[in-house]
């Protein structure tokens, strides 16, 4: 996994706690390309890109959330709904740029 650069803040401390952000953060944290991430979570590359671009606010199949959560050791609740729903206890130590 890549270390985070200075100037990052914990997930949930800004309005950027979105489905798109969470999927992108997991992919980047593990150093995966979009193609590799799509394969690992069982989606086509175009379907995965739509998630990262924020073109979809919902994953069509629950299995996608389950596979992604299992692959990366995160809570399905956090992955789908973020820190507010999952609580900080279930949120992984992902970080992002401060707004």
Secondary structure, DSSP 8 states (H G I E B T S, - for coil): -----TTEEETTSSTT--HHHHHHHHHHHTT--HHHHHHHHT--HHHHHHHHTTS-SS-S-HHHHHHHHHHHT--HHHHHH-HHHH-TTTS-S-EEE--
